[in-house]
Every structure is written in C-alpha cells, then in structure tokens.
Amino acid sequence: MKALSLILFVLLPVVSTGLQAGGQAQSANTRQEPGYATVGAAPCTPVGEIRFICTLVSPEDLAIVPGTEWLIASGNREGGRLHLVSVRQKTASVLFPTPKPNVRFDRKAYPICPGPLDIEKPDAFRAHGLYLKPGERAVHTLYVVHHGTRESIEVFELNAGTAPPILTWVGCAPAPPKQVFNGVVALPGGGFAATSNATDVRQYLPSTGWSLVPGSEGTAANGLEISKDGQWLYIAGWAEEKLTRLSLGRTPSQKDVVKLGFRPDNVRLSLDGSVLFAAGHTDKDGRSIVEPREQLKERSNVARIDPKTLEFRRIFEHPAIDGFVTSTTGIQIGNELWLGAQRGDRIAFLPMPK
C-alpha cells in the first residue's frame, strides 16, 4: 500500500495475530456459553503451521474483497461484529456496528425494509452468512444474514477504492414470519437468495418479495454459493453430509447431489470460479456426528470440489483447537487457506494444502 494507506490503517483499532484486542475492535462477549469457545481464554499461538487472528466473536463466514488485501469476517453470536481483515498484515478492525455508521437508505431498491438497524445495543447484532457481489470501480455490495433486533438480510455498499474500505448501510429485507436464514447469495439481474430453516432456499426480488426457489426443498440447506454464470446454486446440506447443485431458471429444475462424508457448513467458490471449497464437521474421531454432540471436540474438514463434475477430495482435516472449534468456512487466498469458525474466537490461516 501507499504510505498514506498505511497511516490510515494503523490508526484503526485492531486485533492481530498473537495479541489480544484493545478498544473498539475487541467486540468480545466473554460470557461462557455451552458449546462455544470463551472469547480470549485460549492463547493466540500457532498450532503447527496454523496461525490465528484472535479475539473475534464467532467469525462464522468470510468474504473476499476482490482485487485487494482485504476480507470480511462475520460475527454470529451476541457481541459479534463485521470485521475488516487485512490478509497481508494479519490484523482485523471493526466495520459494523460502529458508534456512527454510514447510512444511505435506498427505499426504492428495498421497499419492504423498515429502516436502518437499531444499534443502540450493538452487542445484539449478529452477522451470520456473508456474500460480496463485485461491482464497478471497486464499489461492491455486501449481503449479510442478520439475527438480532430483526431476522433479515442486511445490505451494505463497500467502497474498496479507499484505504481502508468504507462500509455504508443501504437497505434490508426482513425475513417472512417463522423463517430463519443462514447463507445468502446475490442473484443475477437483482435480488438475492437465502437458505431458510435448514430445509430450503428462498429468493427475494423487490418486485415480488420472497418466494421458494423451485427444487430446493429437502436440501437440508445451510451454506449457499452461486456459480459465476448465475445458473447454479451450490447448497451445503449440513445435517445430511451432502452438497446439492441446483439449477436456476430451468423447468424442471436439475438437481445433483454428492455425499461428502462430513457435515458441510459453508461453501465458497474460488475467485475464478474453478474450485468450490466446503468446510464443516465430523465428530472428534472423524466419524459422522451423532447426538449427543461434543461440540467443542469436533474436527475441522475442508473439501476441494470441482463445480462442474462434483468430484471432490478432502484437503484438510484437524482435531479441535482451543479457541478454534470446527471450521465453518474455507477459502483460498493466494497460497493460503483461510478458515472461519462458528464456535471459536478466531480466524485460522495456513499454507494451502496440496
């Protein structure tokens, strides 16, 4: 980065590898919750080749900002935040909520949105699945599955032409009654789709509102990805250890299913769309999860999948680590594999497995 960019960045409150966060960026609720790592309790030290960015609250999902050194991490638990992560510096800073967030409500694009989020109690904010839709001139659209003061898809503009990028809230789509979302993607031609109630996928268009995506019933829907050409959805069937590829805009719809041998949480395409990565869980011994679960002992798994043939192989498998419990997202950035963790307090990164 240019010298000015570096100056702007170091003025931000950050969390970094090997350090506990200070100030605003800590965003840590340190209450002990069953099945979750206690934020800040485990040392932020490497485990073999695996290194960490620590003191984050449930960084369940990650989204790469194309053409930059940045990615965005969610925070899916009380006290969670959206964090801006520097891949190069291995540091993180809070993007949202902040004391004075940028707001520019687009009522026309989001007619059912009642207005900006209430952030008087910022620890009520919970960011689950993420999707970044690339835009022109480094101005992108970020979709966030939100649980908290309302169940919704929150929409932000991310200006990555500045250093650091600037996030502005622009709208939302509240969930229909009794719907709880998990993953989200942008749809070609406008609108977006979200996995709902761990069963199916719903789509939202400003002109028609919410509706069921045909063929998505019974997919055990959790994480969600969309092909570069917008013709296919990739649906992580967490409870059934499967991945479903579902056509969009075809009658009848085409559905292809593969069993992965672990519970896939999120699925992410490489930036060029040639590889699909699925991250998820097995029990502590690498077997299928059965009830009652030992959530803090479950193993991390990542599979590399050909999005055209659905052939796959597992490229990463690791026992639970204190503070990093069962990876929920895996993405390749350069020569590194980056991992998010719903039940942990840190992001992990390591040399890309062969």
TIKOL-816443 format. One record per atom (N, C-alpha, C): x, y, z; residue in three letters. Coordinates in steps of 0.2 Angstrom, whole numbers, plus 5000, padded with zeros to 4 digits. Example, Ala and Ser with C-alpha at 12.3 -4.5 7.8 and 13.67 -1.06 7.14 Angstrom:
% TIKOL-816443
506649725039ALA
506249785039ALA
506649845039ALA
506449895035SER
506849955036SER
506450005039SER
END
This chain:
% TIKOL-816443
500449945000MET
500050005000MET
500450065000MET
500150124998LYS
500550184998LYS
500650205006LYS
501050255007ALA
501250275014ALA
500650295017ALA
500150335013LEU
499550365016LEU
499150315019LEU
499050255015SER
498650205016SER
498850165023SER
499550165024LEU
499750135030LEU
499650175036LEU
499650245035ILE
499550285040ILE
498850275043ILE
498350275038LEU
497650275039LEU
497450205043LEU
497850155040PHE
497650085043PHE
497850085050PHE
498450105052VAL
498750095059VAL
498350135064VAL
497950185062LEU
497550225066LEU
496950195068LEU
496750135065LEU
496150095067LEU
496350055073LEU
495850045077PRO
495949995082PRO
495949925079PRO
496349885081VAL
496449815078VAL
496549765083VAL
496349705080VAL
496549645083VAL
497049605079VAL
497549575081SER
498149545077SER
498349485080SER
498749445076THR
499049385077THR
499449385084THR
499349345088GLY
499749345094GLY
499549395100GLY
499049435098LEU
498949495103LEU
498149495105LEU
498049515111GLN
497349525112GLN
497149595110GLN
496449605108ALA
496249665105ALA
496149715110ALA
496249775108GLY
496049835113GLY
495549875110GLY
495249915114GLY
494749965111GLY
494149935108GLY
493949975103GLN
493349955099GLN
493349885096GLN
493949875093ALA
493949815089ALA
493949745093ALA
493949755099GLN
493949685103GLN
493249655102GLN
492749695103SER
492049675102SER
491949605105SER
492149585111ALA
492149525113ALA
491649515119ALA
491149475119ASN
490749455124ASN
491049395128ASN
491349405134THR
491749355137THR
491349305141THR
490649305141ARG
490249265144ARG
490349185142ARG
490449145147GLN
490449075145GLN
489849045142GLN
489849015136GLU
489248995133GLU
489348915131GLU
488948875133PRO
489048805132PRO
489148795124PRO
489648755122GLY
489748735115GLY
490148795112GLY
490348845115TYR
490748895112TYR
491348915115TYR
491848925112ALA
492548945115ALA
492449015118ALA
492649025124THR
492649085128THR
493149135125THR
492849195123VAL
493249235119VAL
493849265123VAL
494449255121GLY
495049275124GLY
495349225129GLY
495049175130ALA
495349125135ALA
495949085133ALA
495949065127ALA
496549025124ALA
497049075121ALA
497649055122PRO
498249095119PRO
498249095112PRO
498449155109CYS
498349165102CYS
499049145099CYS
499249075100THR
499849055097THR
499749005092THR
500248995087PRO
500248955082PRO
500148875084PRO
499848835080VAL
499748765081VAL
500048735075VAL
500648715075GLY
501048685069GLY
501048745064GLY
500848735058GLU
500848785053GLU
500148835053GLU
499748815058ILE
499148855058ILE
499248915063ILE
499048975060ARG
499149035064ARG
498449065064ARG
498349125068PHE
497749145070PHE
497749225070PHE
497149245069ILE
496949315071ILE
496349315076ILE
496549335082CYS
496149315088CYS
495649375091CYS
495249355096THR
494849395100THR
494249415095THR
494049375091LEU
493449395087LEU
492849345090LEU
492249375089VAL
491649335092VAL
491349295086VAL
491449225086SER
491149185081SER
491149205074SER
491749215071PRO
491849235064PRO
491649175059PRO
490949165059GLU
490749105055GLU
490849105048GLU
490849165045ASP
490949165037ASP
491449215035ASP
491749205029LEU
492249255027LEU
492049275020LEU
492149335018ALA
492049355011ALA
492649395008ALA
492949375003ILE
493549405000ILE
493349474996ILE
493649524997VAL
493549584993VAL
494049584987VAL
493849574981PRO
494249564975PRO
494749614974PRO
495349604972GLY
495749644969GLY
496149684975GLY
496049664981THR
496349704987THR
496649654992THR
496949684997GLU
497149635003GLU
496649625008GLU
496049635007TRP
495549635012TRP
495049575012TRP
494849555017LEU
494249515018LEU
493849535023LEU
493149515023ILE
492749525029ILE
492549465032ILE
492449475039ALA
492349415043ALA
491649435047ALA
491249385048SER
490549395051SER
490649385059SER
490149395063GLY
490149385070GLY
489549355072GLY
489449295072ASN
488749265073ASN
488649245080ASN
488649285085ARG
488449275092ARG
488449345095ARG
488049345101GLU
488049405105GLU
488749445106GLU
488749505104GLY
489449535104GLY
489749535097GLY
489449505092GLY
489849495086GLY
489849565082GLY
490349565077ARG
490449625073ARG
490549595066ARG
490549645061LEU
490849635055LEU
491549665055LEU
492049625054HIS
492749645054HIS
493049645047HIS
493449695046LEU
493849705040LEU
494549675042LEU
494749625038VAL
495349595040VAL
495849605034VAL
496449625036SER
497049635032SER
497449565031SER
497349545025VAL
497649475023VAL
498449485024VAL
498749545022ARG
499449555022ARG
499649565029ARG
499349615033GLN
499549625039GLN
499349575045GLN
498849535043LYS
498549485048LYS
498349525054LYS
497849575053THR
497549615058THR
496849625056THR
496449645061ALA
495749655060ALA
495449715063ALA
494949755060SER
494649805063SER
493949805062SER
493549845066VAL
492849835066VAL
492549875060VAL
492149845056LEU
491749885051LEU
491049905053LEU
490749865057PHE
490049875059PHE
489849825064PHE
489449855069PRO
489249915070PRO
489749965073PRO
489750025072THR
490150075075THR
489750125078THR
490050175082PRO
489650225085PRO
489250275080PRO
489550285075LYS
489250325070LYS
489350295063LYS
488850245061PRO
488950205055PRO
488750255049PRO
488950235043ASN
488750275037ASN
488050245035ASN
487550285033VAL
486950265031VAL
486750305025VAL
486450265020ARG
486150295014ARG
485550255012ARG
485050255015PHE
484450215014PHE
484150215006PHE
484150165003ASP
483950164996ASP
483250124996ASP
482750164998ARG
482050144999ARG
481750114992ARG
481950134987LYS
481650104980LYS
481950034979LYS
482550024981ALA
482849954980ALA
482649904985ALA
482449934991TYR
482249894997TYR
481649915000TYR
481049904996PRO
480449944998PRO
480149915005PRO
480249845006ILE
479949815012ILE
480449835019ILE
480949865018CYS
481449875023CYS
481149935028CYS
481049925034PRO
480849975039PRO
481250035040PRO
481950025039GLY
482450075040GLY
483050045043GLY
483550085045PRO
484150065047PRO
484150025053PRO
484649985055LEU
484649945061LEU
484749985067LEU
484349965072ASP
484449995079ASP
485149965082ASP
485550015083ILE
486249995086ILE
486350025092ILE
485850045096GLU
485950075102GLU
486150015107GLU
486049955106LYS
486349895109LYS
486749855104LYS
487349885103PRO
487749845097PRO
487849775098PRO
487949755105ASP
488049685106ASP
487449635104ASP
486849665102ALA
486349625100ALA
486449605092ALA
486849645089PHE
487049625082PHE
487349565081PHE
487049525076ARG
487349455075ARG
487449445067ARG
488049445064ALA
488149435057ALA
488249365056ALA
487849325052HIS
487949255050HIS
488249245043HIS
487949225038GLY
488249215032GLY
488349285028GLY
488849285024LEU
489049345020LEU
489049325013LEU
488949375009TYR
489149375001TYR
489249444999TYR
489849444995LEU
490049504992LEU
489949504985LEU
489549544982LYS
489449554975LYS
489849604972LYS
490349584967PRO
490849634965PRO
490449684961PRO
490649744961GLY
490449804957GLY
490949844953GLY
490749894950GLU
491149934946GLU
491549984950GLU
492150004948ARG
492550054951ARG
492650034959ARG
492749974960ALA
492949944967ALA
492349964972ALA
491749974970VAL
491249984974VAL
490749924974VAL
490749884979HIS
490449824979HIS
489849824984HIS
489449764983THR
488849764988THR
488949704992THR
488849714999LEU
488949665004LEU
488249645007LEU
488049575006TYR
487449555009TYR
487649515016TYR
487249525021VAL
487349495027VAL
486749465030VAL
486749405032VAL
486249375036VAL
486249395043VAL
485749425045HIS
485749465052HIS
485249425056HIS
485449415062HIS
485049395068HIS
485149445074HIS
484549465077GLY
484649515082GLY
484049555083GLY
484049615082THR
483449655083THR
482949635078THR
483149605072ARG
482649585067ARG
483049525064ARG
482649475061GLU
482949425056GLU
482849455049GLU
483449465046SER
483449495040SER
484049485036SER
484049505029ILE
484649515025ILE
484749595025ILE
485349605028GLU
485549675028GLU
486049695022GLU
485949745019VAL
486349765013VAL
486749825014VAL
487449815012PHE
487949875013PHE
488249885006PHE
488449945005GLU
488949965000GLU
489649965003GLU
490149935000LEU
490849935002LEU
491249964997LEU
491550024998ASN
491950064994ASN
492650034995ASN
492949994991ALA
493549964992ALA
494150014988ALA
493850064985GLY
494350114982GLY
494750154987GLY
494550154993THR
494850194999THR
495250145003THR
495750175007ALA
496150135011ALA
496050165018ALA
495750125023PRO
495450055022PRO
494750065018PRO
494450015016PRO
493750025013PRO
493250055018PRO
492750085015ILE
492250115019ILE
491550075018ILE
491250055023LEU
490550025023LEU
489950065024LEU
489450065020THR
488850105021THR
488250065021THR
487850065026TRP
487150035025TRP
486750065021TRP
486350025016VAL
485950045011VAL
485250015011VAL
485149965015GLY
484449935015GLY
484449865018GLY
483849835017CYS
483749775020CYS
483149735017CYS
483049675019ALA
482449635018ALA
482249595024ALA
481749615028PRO
481649565034PRO
481349505031PRO
481549455035ALA
481349385034ALA
480549375035ALA
480249335031PRO
479549315032PRO
479449285039PRO
478849285041PRO
478749255048PRO
478949185048PRO
479249165054LYS
479449095055LYS
480049075051LYS
480349125047GLN
480949105043GLN
481549125047GLN
482149085047VAL
482749095050VAL
483249085044VAL
483649135043PHE
484149125037PHE
484849105040PHE
485249085035ASN
485949055036ASN
486449085031ASN
486349065025GLY
486849085020GLY
486449125015GLY
486849175011VAL
486549215006VAL
486949225000VAL
486649234994VAL
487049254988VAL
486649304984VAL
486949344980ALA
486649384976ALA
486449354969ALA
485849364967LEU
485549334961LEU
485749374955LEU
485849344949PRO
485949384943PRO
485249424941PRO
485349484939GLY
484849534937GLY
484549564943GLY
484749554949GLY
484549594955GLY
484249544960GLY
484149564966GLY
483849524971GLY
484449474974GLY
484149434979PHE
484649384982PHE
484249324984PHE
484649274986ALA
484349214989ALA
484649194996ALA
484249165000ALA
484549145006ALA
484249075008ALA
484749035012THR
484448975014THR
484048985021THR
483548945021SER
483048955026SER
482848895030SER
482848905037ASN
482648855042ASN
482948785041ASN
483548785038ALA
483948725037ALA
483548675033ALA
483148695028THR
482748655024THR
482748675016THR
482648735015ASP
482648755008ASP
482948825007ASP
482848855001VAL
483148914999VAL
482548964997VAL
482549024999ARG
482049074997ARG
482449124993ARG
482049154989GLN
482349214985GLN
481949274986GLN
482349334985TYR
481949394986TYR
482049444980TYR
481549464977LEU
481549514972LEU
481149574974LEU
481449644973PRO
481049694975PRO
480349704972PRO
480249674966SER
479549674963SER
479049624966SER
479349574968THR
478849514970THR
478949494978THR
479449514981GLY
479649494988GLY
479949424988GLY
479749394994TRP
480049324995TRP
479649264992TRP
480049214989SER
479749154986SER
480149104987SER
479949044986LEU
480348974987LEU
480748964980LEU
481348954981VAL
481748934975VAL
481548864973VAL
481248854967PRO
480948784965PRO
481548734965PRO
481348674968GLY
481848624968GLY
482348624974GLY
482248674978SER
482748674984SER
482448644990SER
481848614990GLU
481548584995GLU
481948514997GLU
482048505003GLY
482448445005GLY
483148445005GLY
483448505004THR
484148505003THR
484548515009THR
484148515015ALA
484548525022ALA
484948595022ALA
484648645019ALA
485048705017ALA
485448735022ALA
486048745022ASN
486448785027ASN
486848845023ASN
487448825021GLY
487848875017GLY
487548875010GLY
487748935006LEU
487548945000LEU
488048974995LEU
488148954989GLU
488548984984GLU
488248984977GLU
488449024973ILE
488149034966ILE
488749034961ILE
488549004955SER
489148994950SER
489249064947SER
489749074944LYS
489949134941LYS
489449164936LYS
489149114932ASP
488749124927ASP
487949134930ASP
487949124936GLY
487249134939GLY
486749074937GLY
486949024935GLN
486548974933GLN
486448914938GLN
486848914943TRP
486848854948TRP
486948884955TRP
486548854959LEU
486648864966LEU
487048804969LEU
487448814974TYR
487848754977TYR
487548764985TYR
487248714987ILE
486948714994ILE
487248664998ILE
487548685004ALA
487848645009ALA
487248615013ALA
487148545013GLY
486648505017GLY
486948485023GLY
487048525028TRP
487448515034TRP
487248455037TRP
486548445039ALA
486348395043ALA
486348325040ALA
486448325033GLU
486448265029GLU
487148245025GLU
487648285027GLU
488348275025GLU
488348275017GLU
487948325014LYS
487948325007LYS
487948395004LYS
488148394997LEU
488148454994LEU
487648444988LEU
487248494987THR
486748494981THR
486948554976THR
486948534970ARG
487048584965ARG
486348584961ARG
486048644961LEU
485348654959LEU
485348714954LEU
485048694948SER
484948744943SER
484448804944SER
484648854941LEU
484148914942LEU
483848934935LEU
483248944935GLY
482848964929GLY
482748914924GLY
482748854927ARG
482548794922ARG
481948764925ARG
481548734920THR
480948704921THR
480948634917THR
480948574920PRO
481048564928PRO
481748584930PRO
481848594936SER
482548604939SER
482948544939SER
483648554938GLN
484048504938GLN
484448504945GLN
484448444948LYS
484748434955LYS
485248374955LYS
485848394957ASP
486448344958ASP
486648344965ASP
486748284968VAL
486948284975VAL
487548234976VAL
488048254980VAL
488548214982VAL
488648214990VAL
488848154992LYS
488948144999LYS
489648165001LYS
489848205006LEU
490548225007LEU
490848185013LEU
490448155017GLY
490748125022GLY
490848165029GLY
490648225028PHE
490648275034PHE
490148315033PHE
489948355038ARG
489348405038ARG
489648475035ARG
489548485029PRO
489748555026PRO
489348605029PRO
489648655031ASP
489348715034ASP
489248775028ASP
489848805026ASN
489848855021ASN
490248825015ASN
490048845009VAL
490348835003VAL
490548894999VAL
491148894997ARG
491448954994ARG
491848944987ARG
491648984982LEU
492048974976LEU
492649014976LEU
493148984973SER
493749024972SER
493649084967SER
494049134967LEU
493849204964LEU
493749194957LEU
494149144954ASP
494049124946ASP
493449084945ASP
493149054950GLY
492549004949GLY
492748934948GLY
493348914948SER
493548854945SER
493548804951SER
493548824957VAL
493548774963VAL
493048794968VAL
492748744971LEU
492248754976LEU
492548724983LEU
492548764988PHE
492848744994PHE
492248734999PHE
492248675002ALA
491648665008ALA
492048645014ALA
491848685019ALA
492148675026ALA
491548655031ALA
491748605035GLY
491248585040GLY
491548535045GLY
491148495048HIS
491248455054HIS
491148375053HIS
491648345058THR
491448275059THR
491548275067THR
491448215070ASP
491548205077ASP
492248205079ASP
492448205085LYS
493148205087LYS
493648155084LYS
493348095082ASP
493648045079ASP
493648045071ASP
493348095068GLY
493248095061GLY
492748055058GLY
492248035062ARG
491648005060ARG
491048045060ARG
490448025057SER
489848065057SER
489648085064SER
489348145064ILE
489148175070ILE
488448135072ILE
488448115079VAL
487848095081VAL
487648125088VAL
487048125090GLU
486848155096GLU
486948115102GLU
487148135108PRO
487348205109PRO
487948225107PRO
488048285104ARG
488648305101ARG
489148335107ARG
489848325105GLU
490348355109GLU
490648415105GLU
490248465105GLN
490348525100GLN
491048555100GLN
491348555106LEU
492048585107LEU
492648535105LEU
492448475103LYS
492948425102LYS
492848405094LYS
492348435091GLU
492348415084GLU
492848435079GLU
493048395074ARG
493548405070ARG
493348455064ARG
493848495061SER
493848535056SER
493948495049SER
493548505044ASN
493648475037ASN
493548525032ASN
493948525027VAL
493848565021VAL
493948515015VAL
493548515010ALA
493548485004ALA
493648524998ALA
493948504993ARG
494048544987ARG
493648504981ARG
493148544978ILE
492648514974ILE
492648544967ILE
492648504962ASP
492548534955ASP
491848554954ASP
491648614953PRO
490948634952PRO
490648604946PRO
491048584941LYS
490748554935LYS
490548484936LYS
491048444939THR
490948374939THR
490748344946THR
490848394951LEU
490648374958LEU
491148324961LEU
491648314958GLU
492248264961GLU
492548304966GLU
492748274972PHE
493048304977PHE
493548264981PHE
493948304985ARG
494448264989ARG
494548314995ARG
494648285001ARG
494748315007ARG
495448345007ARG
495548405008ILE
496248435008ILE
496448455015ILE
496048455020PHE
496148475027PHE
495748445032PHE
496048415037GLU
495748385042GLU
496148395049GLU
495848425054HIS
496248435060HIS
495748435066HIS
496048405072PRO
495648405078PRO
495448475080PRO
495048475085ALA
494848545088ALA
495448575091ALA
495448645091ILE
496048685094ILE
495648725099ILE
495948735105ASP
495748785110ASP
495648855106ASP
495048875106GLY
494848945103GLY
494648935096GLY
494848885093PHE
494648875086PHE
494348805085PHE
493648805085VAL
493248745085VAL
492848735079VAL
493048685075THR
492748665069THR
492648715064THR
493048715059SER
492948765053SER
492348765050SER
492048825049THR
491348835045THR
491448865038THR
492048895037THR
492148925030THR
492848915028THR
493048895022GLY
493648885020GLY
493748925013GLY
494248965012ILE
494349005006ILE
495049005005ILE
495249004998GLN
495949014996GLN
496149084995GLN
496649104998ILE
496849174997ILE
497649174995ILE
497849184989GLY
498549174987GLY
498749104988GLY
499249094992ASN
499549024994ASN
499349005001ASN
498749035003GLU
498549015010GLU
497848995010GLU
497648955015LEU
496948935016LEU
496748965022LEU
496149005022TRP
495949045027TRP
495249015030TRP
495149005036LEU
494648975039LEU
494249015044LEU
493549015044GLY
493149045049GLY
492948985054GLY
492649005060ALA
492448965065ALA
491848985069ALA
491248955068GLN
490648975072GLN
490748975079GLN
491048925082ARG
491148915089ARG
491748935092ARG
492148975088GLY
492848995090GLY
492849065091GLY
493449095093ASP
493549165094ASP
494149185090ASP
494249155084ARG
494749175080ARG
494649145072ARG
495049185068ILE
495149155061ILE
495749115061ILE
495849065057ALA
496449025056ALA
496649035048ALA
497349035048PHE
497649035041PHE
498248985041PHE
498348955035LEU
498948905035LEU
499148905027LEU
499748875026PRO
499948865019PRO
499448825016PRO
499248835009MET
498748805006MET
498948725005MET
498448685007PRO
498648615007PRO
498648594999PRO
499048544998LYS
499148524991LYS
498548474989LYS
END
